[in-house]
Amino acid sequence: MAIGSFVVSGCASSGTLADLEGLPGKISGQVGRRGVVIAAPHGDSDARTGEIAAELGRRTGFGVVVATGFNFEADTRERPGRRYQVNRPFEGTPGRPPSEEVASTGAREVYRAYEQRVRDVAQGPLVFYAEIHGNNHRDAANQIEIATVGVDRDEALRLRTLLELIRDAHLRAHRAAPRLEILVEPANPVRYAATGAKRDGILRLPQRALHIELPRAARTDWREAYIAILADFLVQAVPPSAGK
């Protein structure tokens, strides 16, 4: 599916960037702290992730990019529909391995627009990038997985401990909420390692990146609790040099 060249129209207002036209979906941008971006490339097909990214941006002051409307096949009862992967120049089906993804002209145009929006929101070098995803895989239903860029094993252990401490502090006020396990690469093996985006997509750009996979519980019934947890965590996970 070919897509014509995208163009910017309108003017930025109060930090909100103008829409990119000529795309099959929407890529919104909100300018925030320089060099720091929170994004949701599957803001509607990974249910609630667009809302979560926007709220995290509001709470942290970080820039936000949310992409919606990039499915080009409807979901069925048997399987989800195909979509542009947005954060890399491929199209594919959620939950399927990267080896099944296909490059296309449309996918390249969508990715080019997404990368440009991230760069615009970063307002310079992309120092820290957090990407919010969702999955419904039963093997990951009780855990938050974080694939990383620019993080060694010692730093991964530090980030995992930090998130665990913040989680436990918040959940004292939410006794019924699930205590989701935290896995941080490379200290832990993760199911969703973001190999495609690391090799060919947006994760080639940042100095440090956290690719955060949220199970359904963190995006639905206990969304508010886990938004608060993630907001506190992300503020402390940013390198000291970001925004300076």
Number of C-alpha atoms within 10 A of each C-alpha: 7 11 14 12 13 15 12 11 11 9 11 13 10 8 13 16 21 18 19 21 16 16 20 16 16 19 26 21 27 27 25 22 18 20 26 30 30 30 29 28 26 27 26 18 22 21 17 20 25 25 16 26 28 21 17 25 23 15 15 17 19 28 29 31 29 27 24 19 16 24 21 14 12 10 13 8 6 6 11 16 16 17 20 31 25 27 28 24 25 26 25 20 19 19 12 10 12 16 8 10 18 13 13 15 15 19 25 21 22 31 22 19 23 27 20 13 24 29 18 19 28 28 18 13 16 22 21 27 28 25 25 24 27 22 18 15 12 9 9 19 16 18 19 18 26 31 25 22 21 13 19 13 13 11 16 21 18 15 23 21 15 15 23 18 14 17 22 15 12 16 17 10 10 13 10 9 17 14 14 20 15 17 25 26 24 19 17 16 13 17 14 18 18 21 13 19 20 18 11 13 21 23 26 13 19 19 17 20 28 25 24 23 27 25 22 22 17 24 22 12 11 15 18 14 17 23 18 16 21 20 21 19 20 19 14 13 19 17 13 9 9 15 19 7
